[in-house]
């Protein structure tokens, strides 16, 4: 009887300790941490996006330098100045649109890659490392996500072209609006 009184609590204690260890291991396998900034800067798609944006900037700068040279030749020509200002505004807007399209496409693909890794590895959640104060190094899956993301191919020119089409469609007036704008205004009645 004395053995039962001693063995039973010991057995319960061992059981509880094993359950606690099991819970700790399962939580470790449910949560992971990823450094998205490092992936964006160091991955092949991230470097490709940076190169694409740098090439865009150089191309637009070259166009502006050429236009500025023509403007300097005709420094007193108001029409040339207006054309330069329009060109500058258009190039600036196109650059911003294409840069945003490249960034958005990169982030969409990266988030999809993180979601794929989460699903493949069975994590319940993957958290950005910037949101974590302290962590066990074993929770960091940045390397795994980087390896998976390096296999992703992104066509930034196609993404920019698609974004430009969407911007044009959004800027174009709807057919009913175009008809209203083209119709002459009705004369106002006198005496109002």
Phi and psi in degrees as GROMACS dihedral restraints (atoms count N, CA, C in turn):
[ dihedral_restraints ]
;  ai    aj    ak    al  type     phi  dphi    fc
    3     4     5     6     1   -64.5    20    10
    4     5     6     7     1   -38.1    20    10
    6     7     8     9     1   -63.0    20    10
    7     8     9    10     1   -39.1    20    10
    9    10    11    12     1   -65.6    20    10
   10    11    12    13     1   -38.8    20    10
   12    13    14    15     1   -67.5    20    10
   13    14    15    16     1   -31.0    20    10
   15    16    17    18     1   -86.1    20    10
   16    17    18    19     1   -42.9    20    10
   18    19    20    21     1   -69.5    20    10
   19    20    21    22     1   -38.4    20    10
   21    22    23    24     1   -61.9    20    10
   22    23    24    25     1   -49.6    20    10
   24    25    26    27     1   -64.5    20    10
   25    26    27    28     1   -36.8    20    10
   27    28    29    30     1   -63.4    20    10
   28    29    30    31     1   -42.8    20    10
   30    31    32    33     1   -63.8    20    10
   31    32    33    34     1   -42.8    20    10
   33    34    35    36     1   -64.3    20    10
   34    35    36    37     1   -40.9    20    10
   36    37    38    39     1   -62.9    20    10
   37    38    39    40     1   -44.3    20    10
   39    40    41    42     1   -62.5    20    10
   40    41    42    43     1   -42.3    20    10
   42    43    44    45     1   -62.2    20    10
   43    44    45    46     1   -45.5    20    10
   45    46    47    48     1   -65.8    20    10
   46    47    48    49     1   -40.1    20    10
   48    49    50    51     1   -63.8    20    10
   49    50    51    52     1   -41.9    20    10
   51    52    53    54     1   -64.3    20    10
   52    53    54    55     1   -38.9    20    10
   54    55    56    57     1   -66.9    20    10
   55    56    57    58     1   -39.2    20    10
   57    58    59    60     1   -65.7    20    10
   58    59    60    61     1   -42.7    20    10
   60    61    62    63     1   -63.2    20    10
   61    62    63    64     1   -39.7    20    10
   63    64    65    66     1   -63.6    20    10
   64    65    66    67     1   -42.0    20    10
   66    67    68    69     1   -63.2    20    10
   67    68    69    70     1   -40.0    20    10
   69    70    71    72     1   -64.5    20    10
   70    71    72    73     1   -42.4    20    10
   72    73    74    75     1   -65.7    20    10
   73    74    75    76     1   -41.0    20    10
   75    76    77    78     1   -68.1    20    10
   76    77    78    79     1   -34.9    20    10
   78    79    80    81     1   -66.7    20    10
   79    80    81    82     1   -39.4    20    10
   81    82    83    84     1   -60.5    20    10
   82    83    84    85     1   -35.2    20    10
   84    85    86    87     1   -83.2    20    10
   85    86    87    88     1    -7.5    20    10
   87    88    89    90     1   -96.4    20    10
   88    89    90    91     1   -22.1    20    10
   90    91    92    93     1  -119.4    20    10
   91    92    93    94     1   138.0    20    10
   93    94    95    96     1  -138.6    20    10
   94    95    96    97     1   162.4    20    10
   96    97    98    99     1  -127.8    20    10
   97    98    99   100     1   140.6    20    10
   99   100   101   102     1  -134.9    20    10
  100   101   102   103     1   141.3    20    10
  102   103   104   105     1   -98.0    20    10
  103   104   105   106     1    92.9    20    10
  105   106   107   108     1   -66.3    20    10
  106   107   108   109     1   -35.9    20    10
  108   109   110   111     1   -59.7    20    10
  109   110   111   112     1   -43.8    20    10
  111   112   113   114     1   -64.9    20    10
  112   113   114   115     1   -39.5    20    10
  114   115   116   117     1   -66.2    20    10
  115   116   117   118     1   -43.1    20    10
  117   118   119   120     1   -62.0    20    10
  118   119   120   121     1   -41.0    20    10
  120   121   122   123     1   -82.0    20    10
  121   122   123   124     1   -30.6    20    10
  123   124   125   126     1  -105.2    20    10
  124   125   126   127     1   -15.0    20    10
  126   127   128   129     1   -77.4    20    10
  127   128   129   130     1   161.7    20    10
  129   130   131   132     1   -62.5    20    10
  130   131   132   133     1   -47.6    20    10
  132   133   134   135     1   -62.0    20    10
  133   134   135   136     1   -36.1    20    10
  135   136   137   138     1   -64.4    20    10
  136   137   138   139     1   -42.9    20    10
  138   139   140   141     1   -66.7    20    10
  139   140   141   142     1   -37.1    20    10
  141   142   143   144     1   -63.9    20    10
  142   143   144   145     1   -39.9    20    10
  144   145   146   147     1   -64.7    20    10
  145   146   147   148     1   -42.8    20    10
  147   148   149   150     1   -62.8    20    10
  148   149   150   151     1   -41.7    20    10
  150   151   152   153     1   -66.6    20    10
  151   152   153   154     1   -40.5    20    10
  153   154   155   156     1   -61.0    20    10
  154   155   156   157     1   -46.2    20    10
  156   157   158   159     1   -66.2    20    10
  157   158   159   160     1   -39.1    20    10
  159   160   161   162     1   -64.2    20    10
  160   161   162   163     1   -40.6    20    10
  162   163   164   165     1   -64.6    20    10
  163   164   165   166     1   -40.7    20    10
  165   166   167   168     1   -59.9    20    10
  166   167   168   169     1   -47.8    20    10
  168   169   170   171     1   -61.0    20    10
  169   170   171   172     1   -42.5    20    10
  171   172   173   174     1   -64.0    20    10
  172   173   174   175     1   -44.2    20    10
  174   175   176   177     1   -60.4    20    10
  175   176   177   178     1   -46.5    20    10
  177   178   179   180     1   -69.2    20    10
  178   179   180   181     1   -36.8    20    10
  180   181   182   183     1   -64.2    20    10
  181   182   183   184     1   -40.7    20    10
  183   184   185   186     1   -61.4    20    10
  184   185   186   187     1   -41.3    20    10
  186   187   188   189     1   -64.2    20    10
  187   188   189   190     1   -40.1    20    10
  189   190   191   192     1   -68.2    20    10
  190   191   192   193     1   -39.0    20    10
  192   193   194   195     1   -63.9    20    10
  193   194   195   196     1   -42.5    20    10
  195   196   197   198     1   -62.9    20    10
  196   197   198   199     1   -44.5    20    10
  198   199   200   201     1   -66.3    20    10
  199   200   201   202     1   -35.6    20    10
  201   202   203   204     1   -67.2    20    10
  202   203   204   205     1   -36.6    20    10
  204   205   206   207     1   -62.3    20    10
  205   206   207   208     1   -42.7    20    10
  207   208   209   210     1   -65.0    20    10
  208   209   210   211     1   -37.9    20    10
  210   211   212   213     1   -64.5    20    10
  211   212   213   214     1   -39.7    20    10
  213   214   215   216     1   -66.9    20    10
  214   215   216   217     1   -32.1    20    10
  216   217   218   219     1   -65.4    20    10
  217   218   219   220     1   -34.7    20    10
  219   220   221   222     1  -117.7    20    10
  220   221   222   223     1    55.4    20    10
  222   223   224   225     1   -62.8    20    10
  223   224   225   226     1   -22.4    20    10
  225   226   227   228     1   -96.2    20    10
  226   227   228   229     1    -1.5    20    10
  228   229   230   231     1   -84.7    20    10
  229   230   231   232     1   111.0    20    10
  231   232   233   234     1   -65.2    20    10
  232   233   234   235     1   -36.8    20    10
  234   235   236   237     1   -64.5    20    10
  235   236   237   238     1   -40.5    20    10
  237   238   239   240     1   -63.9    20    10
  238   239   240   241     1   -38.8    20    10
  240   241   242   243     1   -64.9    20    10
  241   242   243   244     1   -43.8    20    10
  243   244   245   246     1   -63.1    20    10
  244   245   246   247     1   -42.6    20    10
  246   247   248   249     1   -62.2    20    10
  247   248   249   250     1   -40.0    20    10
  249   250   251   252     1   -64.5    20    10
  250   251   252   253     1   -43.0    20    10
  252   253   254   255     1   -64.1    20    10
  253   254   255   256     1   -40.0    20    10
  255   256   257   258     1   -65.4    20    10
  256   257   258   259     1   -45.2    20    10
  258   259   260   261     1   -60.4    20    10
  259   260   261   262     1   -45.0    20    10
  261   262   263   264     1   -59.1    20    10
  262   263   264   265     1   -48.0    20    10
  264   265   266   267     1   -61.8    20    10
  265   266   267   268     1   -43.9    20    10
  267   268   269   270     1   -64.1    20    10
  268   269   270   271     1   -44.2    20    10
  270   271   272   273     1   -65.5    20    10
  271   272   273   274     1   -40.1    20    10
  273   274   275   276     1   -63.4    20    10
  274   275   276   277     1   -43.7    20    10
  276   277   278   279     1   -65.6    20    10
  277   278   279   280     1   -44.2    20    10
  279   280   281   282     1   -62.8    20    10
  280   281   282   283     1   -41.6    20    10
  282   283   284   285     1   -60.8    20    10
  283   284   285   286     1   -46.4    20    10
  285   286   287   288     1   -62.0    20    10
  286   287   288   289     1   -40.8    20    10
  288   289   290   291     1   -65.1    20    10
  289   290   291   292     1   -45.3    20    10
  291   292   293   294     1   -70.2    20    10
  292   293   294   295     1   -36.3    20    10
  294   295   296   297     1   -64.7    20    10
  295   296   297   298     1   -43.7    20    10
  297   298   299   300     1   -64.6    20    10
  298   299   300   301     1   -39.8    20    10
  300   301   302   303     1   -63.2    20    10
  301   302   303   304     1   -43.0    20    10
  303   304   305   306     1   -64.2    20    10
  304   305   306   307     1   -44.7    20    10
  306   307   308   309     1   -64.0    20    10
  307   308   309   310     1   -46.1    20    10
  309   310   311   312     1   -63.3    20    10
  310   311   312   313     1   -41.7    20    10
  312   313   314   315     1   -64.1    20    10
  313   314   315   316     1   -44.2    20    10
  315   316   317   318     1   -58.8    20    10
  316   317   318   319     1   -47.6    20    10
  318   319   320   321     1   -66.5    20    10
  319   320   321   322     1   -39.6    20    10
  321   322   323   324     1   -60.3    20    10
  322   323   324   325     1   -45.1    20    10
  324   325   326   327     1   -67.0    20    10
  325   326   327   328     1   -38.2    20    10
  327   328   329   330     1   -66.5    20    10
  328   329   330   331     1   -44.1    20    10
  330   331   332   333     1   -63.7    20    10
  331   332   333   334     1   -38.7    20    10
  333   334   335   336     1   -65.0    20    10
  334   335   336   337     1   -39.0    20    10
  336   337   338   339     1   -64.3    20    10
  337   338   339   340     1   -42.4    20    10
  339   340   341   342     1   -61.1    20    10
  340   341   342   343     1   -43.9    20    10
  342   343   344   345     1   -62.9    20    10
  343   344   345   346     1   -38.9    20    10
  345   346   347   348     1   -64.7    20    10
  346   347   348   349     1   -44.1    20    10
  348   349   350   351     1   -62.9    20    10
  349   350   351   352     1   -42.9    20    10
  351   352   353   354     1   -57.7    20    10
  352   353   354   355     1   -45.7    20    10
  354   355   356   357     1   -68.8    20    10
  355   356   357   358     1   -43.9    20    10
  357   358   359   360     1   -63.6    20    10
  358   359   360   361     1   -38.6    20    10
  360   361   362   363     1   -89.9    20    10
  361   362   363   364     1    -9.5    20    10
  363   364   365   366     1    80.8    20    10
  364   365   366   367     1    20.8    20    10
  366   367   368   369     1   -74.9    20    10
  367   368   369   370     1   146.2    20    10
  369   370   371   372     1   -82.4    20    10
  370   371   372   373     1   -31.4    20    10
  372   373   374   375     1  -152.5    20    10
  373   374   375   376     1   143.3    20    10
  375   376   377   378     1  -121.4    20    10
  376   377   378   379     1   126.2    20    10
  378   379   380   381     1  -109.3    20    10
  379   380   381   382     1   144.0    20    10
  381   382   383   384     1   -65.1    20    10
  382   383   384   385     1   136.7    20    10
  384   385   386   387     1   -63.1    20    10
  385   386   387   388     1   -26.6    20    10
  387   388   389   390     1   -64.9    20    10
  388   389   390   391     1   -21.6    20    10
  390   391   392   393     1   -93.1    20    10
  391   392   393   394     1    -1.8    20    10
  393   394   395   396     1  -107.2    20    10
  394   395   396   397     1   131.6    20    10
  396   397   398   399     1   -80.8    20    10
  397   398   399   400     1   -46.4    20    10
  399   400   401   402     1  -146.1    20    10
  400   401   402   403     1   148.2    20    10
  402   403   404   405     1  -154.1    20    10
  403   404   405   406     1   159.5    20    10
  405   406   407   408     1   -78.3    20    10
  406   407   408   409     1   134.7    20    10
  408   409   410   411     1   -59.6    20    10
  409   410   411   412     1   -23.8    20    10
  411   412   413   414     1   -69.2    20    10
  412   413   414   415     1   -14.3    20    10
  414   415   416   417     1   -84.1    20    10
  415   416   417   418     1   -14.1    20    10
  417   418   419   420     1   -75.8    20    10
  418   419   420   421     1   119.0    20    10
  420   421   422   423     1  -112.9    20    10
  421   422   423   424     1    20.5    20    10
  423   424   425   426     1   -57.4    20    10
  424   425   426   427     1   -42.7    20    10
  426   427   428   429     1   -61.9    20    10
  427   428   429   430     1   -43.0    20    10
  429   430   431   432     1   -63.7    20    10
  430   431   432   433     1   -43.9    20    10
  432   433   434   435     1   -67.2    20    10
  433   434   435   436     1   -39.9    20    10
  435   436   437   438     1   -60.6    20    10
  436   437   438   439     1   -45.0    20    10
  438   439   440   441     1   -60.2    20    10
  439   440   441   442     1   -43.9    20    10
  441   442   443   444     1   -67.4    20    10
  442   443   444   445     1   -40.9    20    10
  444   445   446   447     1   -69.6    20    10
  445   446   447   448     1   -31.2    20    10
  447   448   449   450     1   -65.0    20    10
  448   449   450   451     1   -17.7    20    10
  450   451   452   453     1   -85.7    20    10
  451   452   453   454     1    -8.2    20    10
  453   454   455   456     1   -84.9    20    10
  454   455   456   457     1   134.1    20    10
  456   457   458   459     1  -108.1    20    10
  457   458   459   460     1   129.5    20    10
  459   460   461   462     1  -124.3    20    10
  460   461   462   463     1   129.3    20    10
  462   463   464   465     1   -98.4    20    10
  463   464   465   466     1    96.8    20    10
  465   466   467   468     1   -70.4    20    10
  466   467   468   469     1   -30.8    20    10
  468   469   470   471     1   -64.4    20    10
  469   470   471   472     1   -42.2    20    10
  471   472   473   474     1   -65.6    20    10
  472   473   474   475     1   -39.4    20    10
  474   475   476   477     1   -63.9    20    10
  475   476   477   478     1   -40.1    20    10
  477   478   479   480     1   -67.7    20    10
  478   479   480   481     1   -39.8    20    10
  480   481   482   483     1   -63.6    20    10
  481   482   483   484     1   -41.9    20    10
  483   484   485   486     1   -64.0    20    10
  484   485   486   487     1   -41.9    20    10
  486   487   488   489     1   -64.6    20    10
  487   488   489   490     1   -37.9    20    10
  489   490   491   492     1   -65.6    20    10
  490   491   492   493     1   -40.7    20    10
  492   493   494   495     1   -62.1    20    10
  493   494   495   496     1   -44.0    20    10
  495   496   497   498     1   -64.0    20    10
  496   497   498   499     1   -38.6    20    10
  498   499   500   501     1   -67.0    20    10
  499   500   501   502     1   -40.9    20    10
  501   502   503   504     1   -64.4    20    10
  502   503   504   505     1   -42.5    20    10
  504   505   506   507     1   -64.5    20    10
  505   506   507   508     1   -38.0    20    10
  507   508   509   510     1   -70.9    20    10
  508   509   510   511     1   -32.9    20    10
  510   511   512   513     1   -80.3    20    10
  511   512   513   514     1   -26.0    20    10
  513   514   515   516     1   -71.0    20    10
  514   515   516   517     1   136.6    20    10
  516   517   518   519     1   -70.9    20    10
  517   518   519   520     1   150.0    20    10
  519   520   521   522     1   -65.3    20    10
  520   521   522   523     1   152.5    20    10
  522   523   524   525     1   -52.9    20    10
  523   524   525   526     1   -42.0    20    10
  525   526   527   528     1   -64.4    20    10
  526   527   528   529     1   -39.1    20    10
  528   529   530   531     1   -67.0    20    10
  529   530   531   532     1   -37.9    20    10
  531   532   533   534     1   -65.7    20    10
  532   533   534   535     1   -39.3    20    10
  534   535   536   537     1   -65.4    20    10
  535   536   537   538     1   -42.0    20    10
  537   538   539   540     1   -62.9    20    10
  538   539   540   541     1   -40.2    20    10
  540   541   542   543     1   -69.1    20    10
  541   542   543   544     1   -34.5    20    10
  543   544   545   546     1   -79.1    20    10
  544   545   546   547     1   -25.5    20    10
  546   547   548   549     1   -72.9    20    10
  547   548   549   550     1   140.6    20    10
  549   550   551   552     1   -68.6    20    10
  550   551   552   553     1   148.6    20    10
  552   553   554   555     1   -69.3    20    10
  553   554   555   556     1   141.8    20    10
  555   556   557   558     1   -70.9    20    10
  556   557   558   559     1   137.3    20    10
  558   559   560   561     1   -64.3    20    10
  559   560   561   562     1   141.8    20    10
  561   562   563   564     1   -78.6    20    10
  562   563   564   565     1   144.9    20    10
  564   565   566   567     1   -79.3    20    10
  565   566   567   568     1   138.6    20    10
  567   568   569   570     1   -75.0    20    10
  568   569   570   571     1   150.5    20    10
  570   571   572   573     1    94.4    20    10
  571   572   573   574     1     7.2    20    10
